[in-house]
């Protein structure tokens, strides 16, 4: 019995296998189809991988191979179209997208791809036909109404766009972008009443939102319906008295009607609110500066200034507005200080930065303080050659000549000869710093470049001639340059001192004394260099006691030479 049972099990298993084998035995055509499907799937997966990696060439290759094995698979045609769209080849993508949509008409993504291609090919109405069919399909695809409206707008089909926007509004409810677009269309069609109705609809749908009120006020104002705009604003203020934007609107409208006192009442109310954007406050404040200067205007500005600084302290735009007022009053130093405060909070204002930098130069300039703002300039506007130039000049004034050279060369590089005047002054400043660093030949080359651009630059002529005199080099050239300067500026002590020193190096001591006498006459506080030079000249004229007296006057000056103490000690000249 046991043997029979085992044999039965074997037979059942054998029969089962035979049946399975018979069932699994496919025709050659079926086996080929199955193999092609498998091969196509593998190539499709490789195409997807490369598409994710943005390797469009490889992705296209693999999807094409997949299509060879599965030519009726819509997803493959869709992916080929997607690759070609990404490669900016919409014409080539069109047949593949069309084929995908034909093979699977129910797949909305295939239809959307086709619409995108028509849009890229500047055939918007064909794209619109596709979206019209999609959006006609009940609730499922209503989100595409906004895309459809955009297509109609770009095609100039305003009436069709309105119909679609109404459908979108039915689907989404009253929404700002839909309402504002409808308003624009109605205004474009000169249908003011409908545009106003749309604005009112948005105000009612979103109560307490001042931006929507302001939008409607602007439409009314621009169409000379000021009374209607005021009625709207007053009604909203009554409901929402703590909205400063509405107070500003009332101020503007009443001012336009000439009701100045009532207008200013609303202006005060707006400025008293900490919720009003400081930029709005600053613009309104600056607009008051354009009014004719009267006692009433100054009183108003004083009050607004107090309100601004208490409700919006430490704000860049507020400081900028206060600075503008000081500048208008010709109070430049206080104006500059306000601008500095503004820039330290928000440095992205190149015009104000330049005002601060140029307004801070002068005899008593604090170059360490000024350098903060030239550094801000090059940091915030690194492609602006002017800020590199200012930075170089300020660094040079502080004896930071190595850093000055870097900034000045950068200014020249960025300027790229676009502004010859900038190049000219930069070459001159670069010459000074290079000379101080001991690179004298390059310094003189830069002075020559500066004079090629402006042969009459007195600062370059003076410095160049002075440095040549110190080197006892090209003294005739130095004399010609300094002579040119003193003829134009006969009362400038610095220029007269340079000319005297050139003559001294040429051993024309009488001539040197003549110009040094003039220099001292025109200088209320002669520098240590000037006093020491006069002593040197007097010594060479045989007036040793007088020379010693002037050397002693120069003693202790940081500008004096390192030979001064030896001159005083020995009572004679040392180079």
C-alpha angles and dihedrals in degrees: 000000000000091000092051091050091052091047090050092052090049092050092048090050092047093048090047091052091047091050091048091048091049090048093047094048104108131190119256090251091052092047091050092049091050092048092048091051091051092047091046091052092053092051091045091055091050089050091052091051093053093044089056088050088050091239094142096175094057092040090054091049094052095044090051090052089049089053091052089061098035108027094164097052106113095200090062092052089047092053093048088052090049092053092050092048089052088050090054093247102124094157091060091043093055100080092047094049090047091051092049091052091048093050093049111021092172095061106096093194090064089052092048091052089053091049090051091052092050088051091051089050091054092249098123098160091058088052088048091054090058094048091046089058091047095049091046087066098093122258097330100084104026090118088075092066090089091055089047092050090051091053092051091048093052089048091051093244095139098164092051090046090055092052091051093045089053088053090049091050090051088053101041102024124232107337131174099237093048094046094045091050091050089049091053091051093049091048089049088053090048090243096140097164092057092046089053090047090054090050092051090049090056093047091051093045093052106033117192094027106125094191091068092048090049091051091055092043090054092053091049093046094048089053095050095253094130096147091052089049091050091049089054093047095047090049091052093045089053089055097037109025094167097064106105093191089067090049089053090050091051090049092053095046095046092047089053089054091049096249093135100165094049090042092055090048089062091043091057090048091053094047091048090064120090087204095069111101108256089224090059089050093049093049091049090048093050091048088059088057089065091061120097110278109254136149089257092053092050091049090050092049092049091053093046091048091055092048093048096050093047099044098035107028122173095019124146097217092048092051089048091054092048089049091053090055092051091048091052088052089053089244092136099168094054091042090054091049091054090048090051091054090049093050094048087058096040117009097179095105111096095181092054092044090055091048090053094047097046092041092053097057116098144103093297096038116154098221095183089057092042092052089066088066098042087053089049087052096053092041096050098034106028093164093056109100093196093065091050088051093050090047091052093050093048092048091048090052088057093049090251089135098156090056090041091057091053093051095044093049089049090052091052092046094050093043089057091190092299092123110034092188091058091048091050097053091040092054089050094049091044090054090056094051094044090052091051089052091053096252091125102160093053089045091056091046090056092048088053091051090051092051092048087062095041117010091185101056100133095199094053092043091050097045094042093051092046094050091047089052091052089052091044085228131136090355093170089057090046091051093049091052097045092044088055090053099047091049089058095039107030093165101048108112095201094053092044090051091053092050091048091052093050089053089047091056088049087054092244092135096165090053090045091053092049093056094040090054087055091047093053090045092058097042117080091190108027115207123244089251091055093049092047091048091052090052090051091051093048091050091055089050089056095254096126099160092050089046091053090049092056093044088055090050088055092049113118095022114132088218095059121106124258088247095062097092090049091051091052094044096049098029093230141097122271125183 
